[in-house]
Amino acid sequence: MSRFRVLFKSTAVRLSALYILLFALCAATLVFYVTSMSERLLTGQIRDAVSQEVSQVKHAYEAGGLNLLLRTMERRARQPGANLYVIASPTGQILAGNVASVQPGTFDDQGWTEIPFIYERYADTGAERQHLAIANIFTLDNGLRILIGRDLGEPERFRLLVRQALMLALAIMGVGALVIWFGIGRNALRRIDRMTDASRKIMAGDLSQRLPVGGSGDEFDRMSDSLNTMLERIEKLNEGLRQVSDNIAHDLKTPLTRLRNKAVDALDIDNEERRRGALEGIIAESDQLIRTFNALLMISRVEAGAAAAEMTTINLSAIVADTAELYEPVAEDAGLVLTAEIEPGVEIQGNRELIGQALFNLIDNAIKYAAGGSGKPDVILKLSRTPEGVTLCLADHGAGVPADKREEVVKRFFRLDESRSKPGTGLGLSLVEAVMELHGGRLQLSDTDPESSEARGLTATMIFSPAGKS
C-alpha cells in the first residue's frame, strides 16, 4: 500500500488521473449530446412524415369526401410499418383505425400533441400493451376527429442503441486508460527510484555516478541528460580545483622560496645600488607571481562559464587583423616574419576579450619558441571558413611539441623540459583550451610540416563551431 501511496503522490500520476477525469466528462457529455441530437433528428423526421400524411389525408377528404378518406386511411394503415391512423367521434370515442385505445384526453386539443401519449395496439399482450407516440390531430367539418401519428419506439431504441455503444466504448477506453496509467505510473516510479539512488550516491561524494537514461527521449531522459552534463561539469571543475591546488603547492613553492631568499639577501646588502637592484628583482619576481595568479583566475572564470553572458556577435576578421598588426614589430625584433592570411567578414558569437587573450597567448608562444630555431623564420596566422566551422590557425617552425605530449601541454603549469629555461608560467595553452570550450569549439595541436623529417614546428588551430556559438 505504501508504494501505491507514493505512486498517487507523483505528479505524472496525478496529471494522468486529471486527464482521465477530463476525458470521462467529455465522453459522457458526448454520449448525451449524440443521443439527444439523434433523438431530436428522428423526431423531426417523424414530424415531417406525419405532416405529409396529414396533407394527403386532407386532400383525399376534400376530393372524395368521407368515403375516400376512409379508403385512404385503411389502405395506409395496412402497409408495413404504418403510422397511427384513428377516426374518433367528437367525444373522443374511437370509430376506426389501427389503434385499440389511446390515453384519455388525447383528442381534447388539436394540432401536435404537447407531450407523447400512451396508446395500445391490437393483439398486444402483457408489458408490451402500452406504447408512446406523437400525433397530429385535426377536426373535419362534420365534427369527426382524425389522428395521424407515429410510434416513438424506433427513436427510443435508436437512442438506447447509440447510448449503449458509446457507453461501451467509453468503458473500454476507461479501462485501457487505467491500465496505461498504472503501467506508466509504475514505470515512472521505478525510474524515479533509480534516480533517487544515484542522487544519494552523488550526495555521498561519488561524483562519478550518473543518473540513469532509458533511451526513450522523454522528459525523464532529457532531465537526466541535463543533470549528467552538469555533473560532468562539476566533476571536471572539482578535478581542476584539485589539480590547481596541487600545482600551486608544487610549482609556486619554488618561486615563493626564491622570492623569500632574495628578500633575506637584500637585508644583508650594505651597498645602496646593489640593494636597489635586489629589490627590483624581488618586484620582478612578484610581478611574475601576480601574472600567474591572474592567469589562474582567468582560467577559473572561463571554466566556470562566468563570461558566457557576455557573448556577442564579433568580427573575428577585424580582431585577428588588429592582433597581427600589433605583433608584427614583436616578431620582427625576434628575427621572425609574421604573415597573416585573413578571410574577410568572418563573424562569430563570442567574447571579444577572451578570444583576444587566447590569440595573444598563441602568438606569444609561437614567437618565443620559433625565435632562434633551425626552421623557417616565419609565423603564419590564417583565418578561414572550413566545413568544420571557423578555423584560426597559427603555425611556426620551431622545435614543436612531441605527439605524446600534446595532451599534457594544455594542462596547468605543465612545461616541456627544454622549455623551462624560457620565461613563462605554463598556463597559456590551458587558457586557450578553456576559452575554446566556453565557445563550444576546441583547440587542436598538430605538426606544421608533416612531410618534413626535420624540426616540424607546431600548428595550433582554434576551431569554432559552424554557427560560431557556444
Salt bridges, closest charged atoms under 4 A:
GLU39 OE1 - ARG159 NE 3.34
GLU53 OE2 - ARG76 NH1 3.12
GLU74 OE2 - ARG78 NH2 2.31
GLU120 OE1 - ARG129 NH2 2.77
ASP124 OD2 - HIS131 NE2 2.90
ASP151 OD1 - ARG121 NH2 3.26
GLU154 OE1 - ARG150 NH2 3.88
GLU156 OE2 - ARG159 NH2 2.18
ASP193 OD2 - ARG3 NH1 4.00
ASP197 OD1 - ARG200 NH1 3.54
ASP218 OD2 - ARG191 NH1 2.53
ASP221 OD1 - ARG191 NH2 2.69
GLU235 OE1 - ARG210 NH2 2.70
GLU239 OE2 - ARG242 NH2 2.37
ASP246 OD2 - ARG242 NH1 3.07
GLU272 OE1 - ARG275 NH1 3.96
GLU280 OE2 - ARG276 NE 3.55
GLU285 OE2 - ARG258 NE 3.08
GLU285 OE2 - LYS262 NZ 3.26
GLU303 OE1 - ARG412 NH2 2.60
GLU310 OE2 - ARG301 NH2 3.38
GLU343 OE2 - ARG385 NH1 2.70
ASP378 OD1 - HIS397 ND1 2.99
GLU388 OE2 - ARG442 NH2 2.66
GLU408 OE1 - LYS411 NZ 3.49
ASP417 OD1 - ARG420 NE 3.99
GLU437 OE1 - LYS236 NZ 2.75
ASP447 OD1 - ARG406 NH2 2.25
ASP447 OD2 - ARG456 NH1 2.80
